[in-house]
Each structure stands twice: as structure tokens, then as C-alpha cells.
Amino acid sequence: MDYKEEAGPCDRRQGLTPALFRAADACEAKLESVLATLGLSLPKFHVLDHLVQAGAALPLGELAARNACVKSNMTALIDRLEADGLVVRSQDPSDRRSVRAQLTPLGVDRHAEAARLLDAEERAVVEAFDDKEQRDLSSLLERLAATK
């Protein structure tokens, strides 16, 4: 049970912003549930995903920046991923003070499986809308994301 469930029901404000947050929370909960079957969470998956995209070991500081988190959080995430056998730490040959994270073969496999499950979950969510609704929703969300 997470903190949202422990808090119990609260007054639901009406309007677009609360509806967007409820939709985002519902999507996040679905994705977390899917990833949990593989022993992953969204933050763990994002770290694996950045390492896959980089195609090489990355310094923990760079991973923290790419994941928009502080270095201490990244260290804790790497600790857990390393304990799960999904990444290993290595020294940066060009800077002995810097530690890098690198995927293990198990990490590569786990990421691929997680990506397949997340793609399937996204398809299931999107299929609730017809083609025009999908285009409209995508366009509206892009416009909303672009507002400052």
C-alpha cells in the first residue's frame, strides 16, 4: 500500500487540472504495477533506459541529471540495481573520483522485457480511444506541456 492509499479518500476538486493529475496517477499506478512483476519501478526502469540509450557506462552524476534527481538518490537507485544484478559500478578511467554505472547482461534483458511490457500497457491504454481521439489527446497534451 502506498501513501496515496494510506491517506484515504479526500475531497475531489473539480476541473481540468485535478482530472489530469488523477489520470496521470492512474497511468503511473498501472505502469508501476507492470514493472513490479519484474522487480522494477519507474525510477529503476528510467536508469536502465538511459544506460541502454547511451550504449555505454555513464557517470552517476550524469545519470542523476538525466533523471532529474539529486546524486544521493541516484546512488541509492544504483545500490538497488546493483544488488539486483542489473548494473555494476566501475571507475571512470579518465577521472578516478568519478564512478560509472554499466548494464549487466541481466540488466539488458530485464530492460528489454520491461520495455515490452510497458509498450503493451501503453497500447492497452491508447486503444480505449479511437484514432481521432488519440490524435486530439496527443495534440492537446503537447500544447499543455509547451505552456510555461
N, C-alpha and C positions, 0 to 999 in steps of 0.2 A: 504494500500500500504506500503510495507516495503522499507528499504533503498536500496535494490538491484534494485527495480523497479524505485525508485525515481532517481537513478543515471543515468538511461537511458542506451542506448547501448554503448558498448565500443569495442575497437579492441579486437577481439578474437585471442589470441595466439594459435598457432597450437602445437600439441604434446600431449603426454600421460598425463602429469600432469594436464594441463588445462582441458582436457577431463574428467579426474577423478573428478576434482572439479565441473565441470558442472553437471556430473552425480550425485554426492553427493548433490549438491544444489537442483537438480530436485527431488531427493528422499526425502530430508528434507522438501521441499515445499509440497509434496504430504502428508507426514505424519503430518505436521503441520495443513494442511487443514482438514484432517480427525479428528484430535484431537480437532480442533476448534469447531466442531459440538457439542462437549461435554463440551465446555468451558475450555478445557485444552490446554497446549502447551507441546512440548517435555520436557523442564525442569520440568514442573509440573508433567508430567507423570513419569519421572525418579525418582522424590522424592517419589511419591506414590508406584512405583515399588520397590524401596529399602525398604520401610516400609512393603510392602507385603512380600518380601523375608525374611526380618528379623523376621516377625511374632510377633513383639513387638515394643514398643516405642523406638525411637533412639534419642540420644543427637543431637542437631543441629550441633555441631562441627563434629560429625561422619558423619552425612548426607552430610555436606559440603565436607568432604574428599571423601566420596563415589561418589559424583557428580563432583568432581574435580573443585570446586568453592570456593570462599572465604566465610567466615562466614557471612559477611554482605549481600551477595547475597542470601545465604540460609535463613537468617532472613526475607528478603523481599519475597522470594518464600513462606515461611511458612505463612507469613502475608496474602498473597493472597489465599493460600489453606485454611487457617483458615476462612477467610471471605466467602469463597465458601462453608463452612461447611464440607470440606473433611478431615481436620485434626484438632486436638486440641493440645494445649500445656499443659504440666504437668511438675511439678518439679521432678527432679531426687531424689528419696528418699535417695540415698547414697551420694549425693553432692548437697546441696541446691543452689549452684551457677549455676548448670547446668540445662538447660531447654531441655525437650524432646518433640518430635512430635509423635503423635499417630494417626492412622487412625480412622475415624468415620465409622459407618456402611455405610453412604453415600459414603465415600471415598473408601471403599472396593468395593461397587457396581460400582462406576464410574471407578475405575481401571479395574475391570473385563470387563466392556463394552469397554473401550479404548483398552484393550489388544485384544479383539475380533476384533475390527475394524482394529487395526494395523496388526494383523495376516492376515486378509482378504486383506489388501492393499499389504502386502508383497507377498502373493500368486499371486495377480494380476501382480505385477512387475516380479516375477520369471517366471510366465507362458509365458512370452514373449520369453523365451529361452527354447530350447529342453533340454533333460536330460544331454547330453554330454556338451552342452554349460554351463549349470548350474554348473556341476562338475568342468569344466575348469575355469570358472569365480571365483568360490569359492576358488579353489586351488591358482589361481593367486593372488587374493586379500589377502589370508592368507600369501602367500610368501611376498607380498608387505608390509603387516603390520608387518612382522617379521624383515624387514630390519631396520638397525639402521644407 
